[in-house]
Amino acid sequence: MGNTWLIFGKVPPPHGGVTISVLNLINSLKFHGYNVVLANFRSLCTVKKYSVSHINYSKPLFRCLAVLLGRLFSKKVVFVVHGEKFDKSNLWNIISLKFVNHVQVLNDTAFKQVSDDKAFLCPPIFKEGMEKEKFKSNGDEERDILFYISSGNKKDIYSIYGVDYIAEIVDRIHHRFLITIIDVSGEFRDTKQFRYSSVKYIGEGVDFISKLACHKLYIRPTRTDGNSVAILESLVCGTPVLASDCVKRPDGVITYDFSDLTSLEEIIEQAHNSIPSVNIPSVTYLMESITDGNLSDEIK
């Protein structure tokens, strides 16, 4: 088990930021010849040690239990802070920080909250796991604009994914562009604006990468966000991204004033014809971060 990573987390389905990042990590590690095992009862019954336990649970209790199990079965334990919030006063988080070796944080906001020498900034996806040759699926038609809705979750009674904004902007631009709405939740299929003839509504999980690759622009009008996996995937695909300025966005993303729909409409034409800058790191960056830059037999 000397070159094997034990992953605590799920892979798609369902399709979401965390599950996609876990799948990307698995593919990236396999690209470099590592063995990868998803944590389950059978994998935890081994008497041998894994090289790394990589934990992707967001609930503090589950994360803490995984950290303690990881200490029993692995040389190194890393947990990931998905999203922007980390409560250092939570008892389970206190225990997790005490026993973990490293904390992978995805954005500056969470990094400041973790505020620990064990923390390091690292994106949730890596270029080796993107499978570039499989981006486009046979039969996918070229379209103009892609919107993505993962759930009906709300912030201050409004949709986190900006469904109200999407509906309004679609109402303004549907006569000029071919638009695709991917609504994994399926909750918004009856929205009037999503039934225009120029709009293709998909009310289920799909191969998001292939859909990104056949669109000229991905728009993300979220009210809040973490380090969006969808944005990074879009940049790797070469699809320009237009996103709200609710949080700091990666290099290469065109942003607009979240409170100003008119500015969004005006900038769509510019973003539609832009070429994104791609700066997605190798998974070796993660490996170096948890070995203090020394990729020796300690992990391999």
SERO-4910 file (N, C-alpha, C, O; in steps of 0.05 Angstrom, whole numbers):
BEGIN
 pado doro    nc1    nc2    nc3   cac1   cac2   cac3    cc1    cc2    cc3    oc1    oc2    oc3
  Met    A     16    -24      0      0      0      0     17     25      0      7     47      3
  Gly    A     44     22     -4     62     45     -1     57     68    -20     63     91    -13
  Asn    A     46     62    -43     40     84    -62     10     87    -67      2     93    -89
  Thr    A     -5     82    -47    -35     82    -49    -47    104    -32    -40    107     -9
  Trp    A    -65    119    -45    -80    140    -30   -108    129    -23   -121    116    -38
  Leu    A   -116    135      2   -143    128     12   -160    153     11   -154    173     24
  Ile    A   -181    153     -6   -197    176    -10   -224    174      5   -239    155      1
  Phe    A   -229    193     23   -255    194     37   -272    214     22   -267    238     22
  Gly    A   -292    204      8   -309    222     -8   -323    205    -30   -318    182    -33
  Lys    A   -341    218    -44   -357    205    -65   -350    215    -92   -340    238    -95
  Val    A   -354    198   -112   -351    206   -140   -379    208   -153   -398    196   -142
  Pro    A   -382    222   -175   -409    224   -188   -419    196   -196   -403    178   -201
  Pro    A   -446    193   -196   -466    212   -188   -470    214   -158   -462    195   -144
  Pro    A   -482    235   -147   -491    258   -162   -469    276   -171   -446    275   -161
  His    A   -474    293   -191   -455    312   -201   -455    337   -185   -475    352   -185
  Gly    A   -433    343   -172   -430    368   -156   -401    375   -154   -384    359   -163
  Gly    A   -395    398   -143   -368    407   -142   -349    388   -127   -327    383   -136
  Val    A   -359    377   -104   -342    360    -88   -338    333   -102   -315    323   -104
  Thr    A   -359    321   -112   -356    295   -125   -339    296   -150   -324    278   -156
  Ile    A   -342    318   -165   -326    321   -189   -296    325   -182   -279    315   -195
  Ser    A   -291    340   -161   -263    345   -152   -250    319   -143   -227    314   -147
  Val    A   -266    302   -129   -256    276   -120   -249    259   -144   -227    246   -145
  Leu    A   -266    258   -164   -261    242   -188   -236    253   -203   -220    237   -213
  Asn    A   -234    279   -204   -211    291   -217   -185    284   -203   -165    278   -216
  Leu    A   -185    284   -176   -161    277   -161   -154    248   -166   -130    242   -170
  Ile    A   -173    230   -167   -168    202   -172   -155    198   -199   -135    184   -202
  Asn    A   -166    211   -220   -155    209   -247   -127    221   -248   -110    210   -262
  Ser    A   -122    243   -234    -96    256   -234    -75    239   -221    -53    236   -231
  Leu    A    -82    226   -198    -63    209   -184    -57    184   -201    -34    176   -202
  Lys    A    -77    173   -214    -73    149   -230    -55    156   -254    -39    139   -263
  Phe    A    -57    181   -264    -40    189   -286    -11    187   -279      6    181   -296
  His    A     -4    192   -253     24    191   -244     31    163   -232     52    160   -220
  Gly    A     13    144   -236     20    117   -228     13    109   -199     21     88   -189
  Tyr    A     -3    127   -185    -11    120   -158    -35    102   -158    -52    104   -176
  Asn    A    -37     85   -138    -61     70   -134    -80     86   -116    -71    101    -99
  Val    A   -106     84   -121   -126     99   -106   -148     81    -97   -158     64   -112
  Val    A   -156     84    -71   -177     67    -60   -197     86    -47   -190    103    -31
  Leu    A   -223     82    -53   -244     97    -39   -249     84    -12   -252     60    -10
  Ala    A   -251    101      9   -254     90     36   -281     77     39   -302     88     32
  Asn    A   -280     52     48   -304     37     55   -296     16     76   -273     15     84
  Phe    A   -315      0     85   -310    -19    106   -287    -38     98   -269    -44    115
  Arg    A   -287    -47     73   -267    -66     65   -239    -53     64   -220    -65     73
  Ser    A   -237    -29     54   -211    -16     51   -200     -9     79   -175     -6     82
  Leu    A   -217     -6     99   -208      1    126   -201    -24    143   -192    -21    165
  Cys    A   -206    -47    131   -200    -72    146   -171    -82    141   -162   -101    152
  Thr    A   -156    -68    124   -129    -76    118   -111    -70    142   -115    -51    157
  Val    A    -90    -87    145    -71    -82    166    -47    -66    156    -30    -58    171
  Lys    A    -47    -60    130    -25    -45    118    -32    -15    118    -56     -8    119
  Lys    A    -12      2    116    -17     30    117    -17     42     88     -2     33     71
  Tyr    A    -35     61     85    -36     76     60    -15     99     62     -7    106     84
  Ser    A     -8    110     39     11    132     39     -3    158     48      8    173     64
  Val    A    -27    163     38    -42    187     45    -72    181     48    -83    167     32
  Ser    A    -84    193     68   -113    194     70   -122    222     62   -112    242     74
  His    A   -139    224     42   -148    251     32   -178    252     37   -194    237     26
  Ile    A   -186    271     54   -214    272     65   -230    295     53   -221    318     53
  Asn    A   -253    288     43   -270    308     28   -298    311     41   -317    316     26
  Tyr    A   -300    308     67   -325    311     80   -329    340     90   -310    352    101
  Ser    A   -352    351     87   -357    378     95   -369    380    124   -365    400    137
  Lys    A   -383    359    132   -395    360    159   -373    355    180   -358    335    178
  Pro    A   -370    372    200   -347    370    219   -345    343    233   -322    333    236
  Leu    A   -367    331    241   -366    305    254   -354    283    236   -336    269    244
  Phe    A   -365    281    211   -355    261    193   -326    266    186   -310    247    184
  Arg    A   -319    292    182   -291    299    176   -273    290    199   -251    279    194
  Cys    A   -281    295    224   -265    288    247   -261    258    249   -239    248    254
  Leu    A   -282    243    245   -280    213    246   -261    203    225   -246    184    229
  Ala    A   -263    215    201   -245    207    179   -216    213    185   -198    198    179
  Val    A   -212    236    198   -184    244    205   -173    223    225   -150    214    222
  Leu    A   -188    215    245   -179    196    265   -174    169    252   -154    155    258
  Leu    A   -192    160    233   -187    135    219   -162    137    201   -147    118    199
  Gly    A   -159    161    189   -136    165    172   -110    162    187    -90    152    176
  Arg    A   -109    172    212    -85    170    228    -78    141    234    -55    134    237
  Leu    A    -99    124    235    -94     95    240    -83     81    216    -67     62    218
  Phe    A    -92     90    192    -87     74    168    -67     87    148    -60     74    128
  Ser    A    -58    112    153    -42    126    134    -18    140    146    -18    146    170
  Lys    A      2    144    129     26    159    138     20    189    141     29    203    159
  Lys    A      4    199    122     -4    227    121    -34    230    120    -47    213    107
  Val    A    -45    250    133    -74    255    132    -79    284    123    -67    303    134
  Val    A    -96    288    103   -102    314     93   -133    316     92   -146    298     82
  Phe    A   -144    338    101   -172    343     96   -175    369     80   -159    387     82
  Val    A   -197    370     64   -202    392     46   -225    409     58   -246    398     66
  Val    A   -221    435     58   -243    453     65   -257    461     39   -247    479     25
  His    A   -280    449     34   -296    456     10   -314    479     17   -329    477     37
  Gly    A   -313    500      1   -330    523      7   -313    545     21   -289    545     21
  Glu    A   -328    564     33   -315    588     44   -314    589     75   -302    606     86
  Lys    A   -328    570     88   -331    572    117   -317    550    132   -319    526    123
  Phe    A   -304    557    154   -291    537    171   -292    548    200   -279    568    206
  Asp    A   -308    536    217   -312    545    244   -291    533    263   -292    510    270
  Lys    A   -271    549    270   -249    539    288   -258    535    316   -244    523    332
  Ser    A   -282    545    324   -292    541    351   -308    514    353   -314    506    376
  Asn    A   -314    502    331   -328    476    331   -310    454    343   -287    451    334
  Leu    A   -320    439    362   -304    419    376   -293    399    356   -269    391    358
  Trp    A   -309    389    337   -300    369    318   -277    380    300   -258    367    293
  Asn    A   -280    406    293   -259    419    277   -233    422    293   -212    420    282
  Ile    A   -236    428    319   -213    431    336   -197    404    337   -173    404    335
  Ile    A   -212    382    340   -200    356    341   -187    349    314   -165    339    313
  Ser    A   -201    355    293   -190    350    266   -164    364    262   -145    352    252
  Leu    A   -163    390    269   -138    405    265   -115    395    282    -92    396    274
  Lys    A   -122    384    305   -101    374    323    -88    349    311    -63    345    313
  Phe    A   -103    332    298    -93    306    289    -86    304    259    -73    285    251
  Val    A    -95    324    244    -89    323    215    -60    333    210    -49    348    226
  Asn    A    -49    324    188    -22    333    180    -23    359    164     -7    377    168
  His    A    -42    360    145    -45    383    128    -74    389    122    -91    371    122
  Val    A    -80    415    116   -107    423    109   -106    436     81    -93    457     78
  Gln    A   -120    424     62   -121    436     35   -145    455     34   -168    447     38
  Val    A   -139    481     29   -160    502     29   -162    512      0   -142    516    -13
  Leu    A   -186    517     -9   -191    523    -37   -192    553    -43   -190    560    -67
  Asn    A   -195    570    -23   -197    599    -29   -187    615     -6   -184    605     17
  Asp    A   -182    641    -11   -171    659      9   -189    662     34   -179    664     56
  Thr    A   -215    663     29   -234    668     51   -232    646     72   -229    651     96
  Ala    A   -232    620     63   -230    598     81   -202    596     93   -199    588    116
  Phe    A   -182    603     78   -155    602     87   -151    620    112   -138    613    131
  Lys    A   -163    644    111   -161    662    134   -176    651    158   -168    656    181
  Gln    A   -198    637    153   -213    625    176   -199    602    188   -200    598    213
  Val    A   -186    585    172   -171    563    183   -147    573    199   -142    564    221
  Ser    A   -132    592    187   -110    606    201    -93    586    217    -91    589    242
  Asp    A    -81    568    204    -65    547    217    -40    541    200    -42    542    175
  Asp    A    -18    535    212      7    529    198      4    504    180     19    501    161
  Lys    A    -16    488    186    -20    463    170    -35    469    144    -36    451    127
  Ala    A    -46    492    141    -63    499    118    -46    508     94    -26    521     97
  Phe    A    -55    501     70    -43    510     45    -65    514     24    -84    499     24
  Leu    A    -61    534      7    -80    539    -14    -74    521    -38    -52    517    -46
  Cys    A    -96    509    -48    -93    490    -70   -120    488    -84   -140    485    -70
  Pro    A   -121    488   -111   -147    486   -125   -159    458   -122   -145    440   -114
  Pro    A   -185    455   -128   -198    429   -125   -195    411   -149   -203    387   -147
  Ile    A   -184    420   -172   -180    403   -194   -152    407   -206   -139    427   -201
  Phe    A   -143    387   -221   -116    387   -232   -117    380   -261   -135    365   -270
  Lys    A    -97    389   -276    -99    387   -305    -97    358   -315   -108    351   -336
  Glu    A    -83    340   -300    -80    312   -309   -107    298   -310   -111    279   -325
  Gly    A   -126    306   -293   -151    292   -291   -173    302   -309   -196    294   -307
  Met    A   -166    321   -328   -187    333   -344   -194    317   -369   -215    322   -381
  Glu    A   -177    298   -377   -182    281   -400   -190    298   -425   -212    295   -435
  Lys    A   -172    315   -433   -178    334   -454   -188    322   -480   -205    333   -493
  Glu    A   -178    298   -486   -186    285   -512   -216    277   -511   -227    272   -532
  Lys    A   -228    277   -488   -256    269   -486   -275    292   -481   -299    288   -475
  Phe    A   -265    316   -484   -282    340   -479   -308    339   -495   -330    341   -483
  Lys    A   -306    337   -521   -330    338   -537   -341    311   -543   -326    292   -550
  Ser    A   -367    308   -540   -380    283   -547   -391    284   -575   -399    306   -585
  Asn    A   -390    262   -589   -401    261   -616   -431    269   -616   -446    259   -599
  Gly    A   -438    286   -634   -466    294   -636   -474    319   -620   -496    329   -624
  Asp    A   -456    329   -603   -462    354   -589   -462    377   -608   -442    381   -622
  Glu    A   -483    393   -608   -485    416   -626   -471    440   -613   -471    443   -589
  Glu    A   -460    457   -630   -447    481   -621   -469    501   -613   -487    507   -629
  Arg    A   -467    512   -588   -486    531   -579   -471    555   -567   -447    554   -564
  Asp    A   -486    576   -560   -473    601   -551   -468    603   -521   -445    606   -513
  Ile    A   -488    600   -505   -486    606   -477   -496    583   -459   -517    571   -465
  Leu    A   -481    577   -438   -488    555   -420   -492    566   -392   -475    581   -382
  Phe    A   -514    559   -379   -519    565   -351   -521    538   -336   -530    518   -348
  Tyr    A   -513    538   -311   -514    513   -295   -527    519   -268   -520    537   -254
  Ile    A   -546    502   -261   -560    504   -235   -557    476   -221   -567    456   -231
  Ser    A   -544    476   -198   -539    451   -184   -562    444   -166   -568    420   -162
  Ser    A   -574    464   -153   -595    459   -134   -613    483   -131   -607    505   -142
  Gly    A   -634    480   -115   -652    502   -109   -644    516    -83   -660    531    -72
  Asn    A   -620    511    -72   -612    523    -47   -613    553    -48   -609    566    -69
  Lys    A   -618    565    -25   -622    594    -25   -604    608     -4   -595    596     15
  Lys    A   -600    634     -9   -586    651     10   -603    676     13   -608    691     -6
  Asp    A   -612    681     37   -630    704     43   -654    703     24   -661    723     12
  Ile    A   -667    680     23   -691    674      8   -687    673    -23   -706    667    -37
  Tyr    A   -664    680    -32   -659    680    -61   -641    657    -69   -625    647    -54
  Ser    A   -644    648    -94   -629    626   -105   -599    631   -104   -590    652   -114
  Ile    A   -583    612    -93   -554    615    -92   -544    616   -121   -525    631   -127
  Tyr    A   -555    600   -139   -546    598   -166   -557    620   -184   -554    620   -209
  Gly    A   -571    639   -172   -581    662   -187   -602    655   -208   -602    666   -230
  Val    A   -620    637   -201   -640    628   -220   -657    651   -230   -665    653   -253
  Asp    A   -663    669   -211   -680    693   -219   -665    710   -239   -676    721   -257
  Tyr    A   -638    713   -235   -622    729   -253   -620    715   -280   -622    727   -301
  Ile    A   -617    688   -279   -615    673   -304   -641    677   -321   -640    681   -345
  Ala    A   -664    674   -307   -689    677   -321   -692    705   -334   -701    707   -356
  Glu    A   -684    725   -319   -687    752   -330   -668    758   -353   -675    770   -372
  Ile    A   -642    748   -350   -623    754   -372   -631    737   -396   -627    747   -419
  Val    A   -641    713   -392   -650    697   -415   -673    711   -430   -675    711   -454
  Asp    A   -690    724   -414   -713    739   -426   -702    762   -444   -715    769   -464
  Arg    A   -679    773   -436   -669    796   -452   -653    787   -476   -652    801   -496
  Ile    A   -640    764   -475   -621    757   -497   -629    732   -513   -614    725   -532
  His    A   -651    719   -507   -658    694   -520   -661    697   -550   -658    677   -565
  His    A   -668    720   -560   -672    724   -588   -646    727   -604   -645    728   -628
  Arg    A   -623    730   -589   -597    733   -602   -578    710   -599   -559    707   -614
  Phe    A   -583    692   -579   -565    670   -574   -579    643   -571   -602    642   -563
  Leu    A   -564    622   -577   -574    595   -570   -564    589   -542   -540    589   -537
  Ile    A   -583    584   -524   -577    581   -495   -583    553   -485   -603    541   -493
  Thr    A   -566    543   -468   -570    518   -455   -572    522   -424   -555    536   -413
  Ile    A   -593    511   -412   -596    511   -383   -593    483   -373   -609    466   -379
  Ile    A   -572    478   -357   -569    452   -344   -579    455   -315   -566    469   -299
  Asp    A   -601    443   -308   -613    444   -282   -612    416   -269   -631    401   -273
  Val    A   -590    410   -255   -587    383   -244   -610    377   -225   -618    353   -223
  Ser    A   -621    397   -211   -642    392   -192   -669    386   -205   -686    373   -193
  Gly    A   -672    396   -230   -697    392   -244   -720    408   -232   -743    404   -240
  Glu    A   -714    427   -214   -735    442   -200   -746    465   -217   -768    475   -210
  Phe    A   -732    473   -238   -740    498   -251   -749    493   -280   -749    511   -297
  Arg    A   -758    468   -286   -766    462   -314   -790    477   -323   -794    481   -347
  Asp    A   -806    487   -305   -831    501   -313   -827    532   -314   -846    547   -319
  Thr    A   -802    541   -310   -796    569   -313   -802    579   -341   -792    567   -360
  Lys    A   -818    599   -344   -827    608   -371   -804    614   -390   -804    605   -413
  Gln    A   -784    628   -380   -761    636   -397   -745    612   -407   -730    614   -427
  Phe    A   -746    589   -393   -731    566   -400   -745    549   -422   -735    528   -430
  Arg    A   -768    559   -431   -783    544   -451   -783    559   -478   -798    551   -496
  Tyr    A   -767    580   -481   -765    593   -507   -753    574   -527   -738    555   -520
  Ser    A   -758    579   -553   -749    561   -574   -718    560   -576   -707    540   -585
  Ser    A   -705    582   -569   -676    583   -571   -662    572   -546   -638    571   -545
  Val    A   -678    563   -526   -667    553   -501   -670    523   -500   -691    512   -504
  Lys    A   -648    509   -494   -648    480   -490   -646    475   -460   -625    480   -448
  Tyr    A   -667    464   -448   -667    458   -420   -661    429   -415   -673    411   -427
  Ile    A   -642    424   -397   -634    397   -389   -638    394   -359   -624    406   -344
  Gly    A   -657    378   -351   -665    376   -323   -654    353   -308   -667    341   -292
  Glu    A   -628    346   -314   -615    323   -301   -585    326   -303   -575    344   -317
  Gly    A   -571    309   -289   -542    309   -290   -532    300   -317   -543    281   -329
  Val    A   -511    313   -328   -500    306   -354   -470    307   -352   -458    314   -332
  Asp    A   -456    299   -374   -427    302   -376   -421    332   -380   -421    342   -402
  Phe    A   -416    345   -358   -414    374   -358   -391    384   -375   -393    404   -389
  Ile    A   -368    369   -374   -345    377   -390   -351    378   -420   -344    397   -433
  Ser    A   -365    357   -430   -371    357   -458   -390    380   -466   -388    391   -488
  Lys    A   -408    387   -448   -427    409   -453   -411    436   -453   -416    453   -470
  Leu    A   -393    439   -434   -376    463   -434   -361    466   -461   -360    488   -472
  Ala    A   -350    444   -470   -333    445   -494   -348    453   -519   -335    463   -538
  Cys    A   -374    450   -520   -389    457   -544   -404    483   -541   -421    489   -557
  His    A   -397    499   -521   -409    525   -517   -388    547   -519   -365    543   -513
  Lys    A   -396    571   -528   -378    593   -532   -374    609   -507   -355    625   -504
  Leu    A   -392    606   -487   -391    621   -462   -405    607   -440   -428    597   -444
  Tyr    A   -393    606   -416   -406    596   -392   -410    620   -373   -392    634   -367
  Ile    A   -435    623   -364   -442    645   -346   -450    634   -319   -466    616   -317
  Arg    A   -437    645   -298   -442    636   -270   -451    660   -253   -434    674   -242
  Pro    A   -477    664   -251   -487    688   -236   -494    682   -207   -515    690   -197
  Thr    A   -476    667   -193   -481    659   -165   -481    682   -145   -467    702   -149
  Arg    A   -497    679   -124   -498    699   -102   -475    695    -82   -467    714    -69
  Thr    A   -465    671    -80   -441    665    -64   -427    641    -77   -440    627    -94
  Asp    A   -402    636    -71   -388    615    -84   -363    606    -69   -353    622    -52
  Gly    A   -354    582    -74   -328    573    -65   -309    576    -88   -312    593   -105
  Asn    A   -289    558    -89   -272    558   -112   -285    539   -133   -280    515   -133
  Ser    A   -302    551   -150   -319    535   -167   -304    516   -185   -287    524   -201
  Val    A   -310    490   -182   -299    470   -200   -308    475   -229   -292    471   -247
  Ala    A   -333    483   -232   -344    487   -259   -328    509   -274   -324    506   -298
  Ile    A   -320    530   -260   -305    551   -272   -278    541   -281   -269    546   -303
  Leu    A   -264    526   -264   -238    515   -271   -240    496   -295   -223    496   -312
  Glu    A   -261    479   -295   -265    461   -317   -269    476   -343   -259    469   -364
  Ser    A   -284    498   -341   -289    514   -365   -264    526   -376   -260    527   -400
  Leu    A   -247    536   -358   -222    548   -367   -204    528   -381   -191    534   -401
  Val    A   -203    504   -369   -186    483   -381   -197    475   -408   -182    469   -427
  Cys    A   -224    475   -411   -236    468   -437   -231    490   -458   -234    485   -482
  Gly    A   -224    514   -449   -220    536   -468   -246    551   -473   -248    567   -492
  Thr    A   -266    547   -455   -291    562   -457   -291    586   -439   -287    584   -415
  Pro    A   -294    611   -450   -294    635   -434   -315    634   -411   -336    621   -415
  Val    A   -308    646   -389   -326    647   -366   -333    675   -358   -315    692   -356
  Leu    A   -359    680   -354   -369    706   -344   -382    700   -318   -402    685   -317
  Ala    A   -372    712   -296   -382    705   -269   -387    730   -252   -375    750   -257
  Ser    A   -405    727   -233   -411    749   -215   -387    755   -198   -369    738   -194
  Asp    A   -385    779   -188   -362    788   -171   -368    783   -141   -357    797   -124
  Cys    A   -385    763   -135   -392    758   -106   -368    749    -90   -367    752    -66
  Val    A   -348    736   -104   -323    727    -91   -301    732   -111   -305    738   -134
  Lys    A   -276    730   -101   -253    732   -119   -253    708   -138   -255    685   -130
  Arg    A   -250    714   -164   -250    693   -184   -222    687   -195   -204    704   -192
  Pro    A   -218    663   -206   -191    656   -217   -183    674   -240   -200    687   -253
  Asp    A   -157    676   -245   -147    690   -268   -160    679   -294   -164    655   -297
  Gly    A   -167    698   -312   -179    689   -337   -209    691   -337   -221    689   -358
  Val    A   -222    695   -314   -251    698   -312   -259    727   -315   -247    745   -302
  Ile    A   -278    732   -332   -289    759   -335   -311    763   -314   -330    746   -313
  Thr    A   -310    784   -298   -331    788   -277   -348    812   -284   -341    829   -299
  Tyr    A   -372    812   -271   -390    834   -274   -402    840   -246   -401    824   -228
  Asp    A   -413    864   -243   -425    873   -218   -450    857   -213   -470    859   -228
  Phe    A   -450    841   -192   -472    823   -187   -499    838   -184   -520    827   -192
  Ser    A   -498    862   -174   -523    877   -170   -533    891   -195   -554    904   -194
  Asp    A   -518    889   -217   -525    905   -240   -530    887   -264   -511    878   -278
  Leu    A   -555    880   -270   -562    863   -292   -555    875   -319   -548    861   -338
  Thr    A   -557    902   -320   -551    915   -346   -522    912   -353   -515    908   -376
  Ser    A   -504    913   -333   -476    909   -338   -471    880   -348   -453    876   -365
  Leu    A   -486    861   -337   -483    834   -346   -491    831   -376   -476    819   -391
  Glu    A   -513    843   -383   -522    842   -411   -502    855   -430   -497    844   -451
  Glu    A   -490    877   -421   -472    892   -438   -445    877   -442   -433    878   -463
  Ile    A   -437    862   -422   -411    849   -423   -412    821   -435   -391    809   -442
  Ile    A   -436    810   -439   -439    783   -451   -426    782   -478   -412    763   -485
  Glu    A   -430    803   -495   -419    803   -522   -388    802   -521   -376    788   -536
  Gln    A   -376    817   -502   -347    818   -499   -337    790   -490   -318    780   -502
  Ala    A   -350    779   -470   -341    753   -460   -345    731   -480   -330    711   -481
  His    A   -366    734   -497   -373    713   -517   -350    709   -537   -348    688   -549
  Asn    A   -334    730   -540   -312    729   -560   -285    729   -548   -265    734   -562
  Ser    A   -283    724   -522   -257    726   -508   -242    699   -508   -254    678   -515
  Ile    A   -217    700   -502   -200    676   -500   -190    674   -471   -174    692   -463
  Pro    A   -198    654   -455   -191    653   -427   -161    646   -423   -149    632   -439
  Ser    A   -151    655   -401   -124    648   -392   -126    624   -374   -141    624   -354
  Val    A   -111    603   -380   -113    578   -364    -88    575   -347    -66    575   -356
  Asn    A    -93    571   -321    -70    566   -302    -78    545   -282    -80    550   -258
  Ile    A    -83    521   -292    -91    499   -275    -66    483   -268    -52    473   -286
  Pro    A    -60    479   -243    -35    465   -235    -36    435   -239    -57    423   -242
  Ser    A    -13    423   -237    -10    394   -236    -16    384   -208    -13    399   -189
  Val    A    -25    359   -206    -29    347   -180     -4    344   -164     -4    340   -140
  Thr    A     19    347   -177     45    346   -163     47    370   -143     61    368   -123
  Tyr    A     32    391   -149     31    414   -130     19    405   -103     29    412    -82
  Leu    A     -2    389   -105    -15    379    -80      5    360    -66      8    362    -42
  Met    A     18    342    -81     36    323    -69     60    337    -56     68    329    -34
  Glu    A     70    358    -69     93    372    -57     84    388    -32    100    391    -13
  Ser    A     59    397    -32     50    412     -9     48    395     16     51    405     39
  Ile    A     42    369     13     39    352     37     65    337     43     66    321     62
  Thr    A     86    342     27    111    329     33    133    350     36    157    344     34
  Asp    A    125    375     40    144    397     42    163    399     19    187    405     21
  Gly    A    152    393     -5    168    396    -29    185    372    -35    200    373    -55
  Asn    A    185    352    -19    202    329    -22    186    304    -30    175    290    -13
  Leu    A    184    299    -56    169    276    -66    187    251    -65    194    239    -85
  Ser    A    193    242    -41    211    220    -37    194    195    -31    170    195    -34
  Asp    A    208    174    -23    194    149    -16    176    151      8    161    132     15
  Glu    A    178    174     22    160    178     45    131    175     37    115    165     52
  Ile    A    125    185     13     97    183      3     95    163    -20     76    147    -21
  Lys    A    115    162    -37    113    144    -60    117    115    -51    116     97    -67
***
